[in-house]
């Protein structure tokens, strides 16, 4: 006999901005339910889950003629298990008018409790798509029925 555990992963996003530019993050929370993935004794969860390529849209405007750094950080991790790894990447360059440059952030990057550089850009840019990947889900996680792991991802933009 084997046990089926409900593992609910919730990723909530917010942002911080400084220097008068505007940063807008659009999209709903990402929820992954791995409730019915175990089909027989001795099997494990898939272990890696990926959101839609455009799960969140990031818009930075009123930022012309300035270089910017976007940082990412995992916060509010009280129910997060240390064996779980959340990663993020941007899946496009977004749209812009005029001279705008963007670099970095196109490969998955681990999101930790320390703020890390995510990508850089010059000027205003809209509809930058963000995608998430979660790994480390396993039957060896100490879970009980209806266990929920939650964390908040914070994006911070600052002038360089």
C-alpha positions in Angstrom: 0.0 0.0 0.0 1.2 3.5 -0.7 0.1 6.9 0.5 -1.0 9.8 -1.7 -0.1 13.1 -0.3 -1.4 16.4 -1.5 1.4 18.9 -2.2 0.3 22.4 -3.1 2.9 24.9 -4.2 1.8 28.5 -4.2 4.0 31.3 -5.6 2.9 34.8 -4.9 4.7 37.7 -6.5 5.1 41.3 -5.6 7.5 44.1 -6.5 9.4 47.0 -5.2 10.5 50.1 -7.1 12.6 53.1 -6.4 13.5 56.5 -8.1 10.0 57.2 -9.5 9.8 54.7 -12.3 6.8 52.4 -12.5 7.0 48.6 -12.3 3.9 46.5 -12.9 3.7 42.8 -12.5 0.7 41.1 -14.0 -0.6 37.6 -13.6 -2.1 35.3 -11.0 -0.5 33.2 -8.4 1.1 30.0 -9.7 -0.4 26.9 -8.1 0.9 23.4 -8.7 -1.1 20.4 -7.4 0.7 17.1 -7.5 -2.1 15.2 -5.7 -2.7 12.3 -8.1 0.7 11.7 -9.7 1.5 8.6 -7.8 0.1 5.7 -9.7 1.7 2.7 -8.1 3.9 1.7 -5.1 7.6 2.5 -5.7 7.0 5.4 -8.0 7.9 9.0 -7.2 6.5 12.4 -8.3 7.6 13.8 -11.6 9.8 16.1 -9.4 10.0 19.1 -11.8 7.1 21.4 -12.7 7.0 24.3 -15.1 4.6 27.2 -15.3 3.4 28.7 -18.6 6.0 30.7 -20.4 4.1 33.9 -19.8 2.9 33.2 -16.2 3.7 36.8 -15.2 4.2 39.9 -17.3 6.7 42.5 -16.1 6.3 46.1 -17.3 8.8 48.8 -16.5 7.8 52.3 -17.7 8.7 55.9 -17.1 12.3 54.6 -17.1 13.7 56.1 -20.3 17.4 57.0 -20.6 18.4 55.0 -17.5 20.1 51.7 -16.9 18.1 49.4 -14.5 18.8 46.2 -12.5 16.0 43.8 -11.7 16.6 41.6 -8.7 14.6 38.6 -7.5 14.2 37.1 -4.0 12.2 34.5 -2.2 10.5 35.8 0.9 7.8 34.7 3.3 9.1 31.2 3.3 7.6 29.9 6.6 5.9 26.9 4.9 8.5 26.4 2.2 10.6 23.2 2.4 14.3 23.6 1.9 14.4 20.7 -0.5 12.2 22.6 -2.9 14.0 24.7 -5.5 12.2 27.5 -7.3 13.8 29.0 -10.5 12.7 31.8 -12.8 13.6 33.1 -16.2 12.4 35.6 -18.7 11.2 34.0 -22.0 11.2 37.0 -24.2 12.6 40.5 -24.5 9.3 42.3 -24.1 8.3 45.2 -26.3 9.7 48.8 -26.3 9.8 51.9 -28.3 13.0 53.8 -29.0 16.4 52.6 -27.9 16.0 49.9 -25.3 18.5 47.2 -24.3 17.9 44.1 -22.2 20.3 41.3 -21.2 20.5 38.4 -18.8 17.7 36.3 -17.2 17.1 34.0 -20.2 18.2 30.8 -18.4 16.6 29.4 -15.3 18.1 31.0 -12.1 17.5 29.8 -8.6 15.4 32.1 -6.5 16.8 32.2 -2.9 16.2 34.1 0.3 19.0 36.4 -0.7 18.3 39.1 -3.4 20.1 38.2 -6.6 20.5 40.1 -9.9 18.0 38.7 -12.4 18.4 40.9 -15.5 19.4 44.4 -16.7 17.8 46.8 -19.1 18.1 50.3 -20.4 14.9 52.3 -20.8 11.2 51.3 -20.6 10.0 47.9 -21.6 6.6 46.2 -21.5 5.3 42.6 -21.5 8.5 40.8 -20.3 7.3 37.2 -19.8 8.4 35.3 -16.7 8.3 31.6 -16.3 8.9 29.5 -13.2 10.3 26.0 -12.6 9.9 24.0 -9.4 12.1 21.0 -8.6 12.7 18.8 -5.5 9.1 17.5 -5.1 9.4 14.0 -3.8 7.6 11.4 -1.8 10.4 11.8 0.7 9.3 15.3 1.7 7.8 15.2 5.1 4.2 16.1 4.2 0.8 15.3 5.6 -2.5 15.3 3.8 -3.4 18.7 2.3 0.1 20.1 2.9 0.7 23.4 1.3 4.1 24.9 0.6 4.0 28.7 -0.1 6.5 31.4 -0.8 6.5 34.9 -2.2 8.8 36.1 -5.0 9.8 39.7 -4.8 11.2 41.7 -7.8 13.1 44.8 -7.0 14.2 47.3 -9.7 16.9 49.9 -9.0 18.9 52.4 -11.1 22.5 51.5 -11.9 
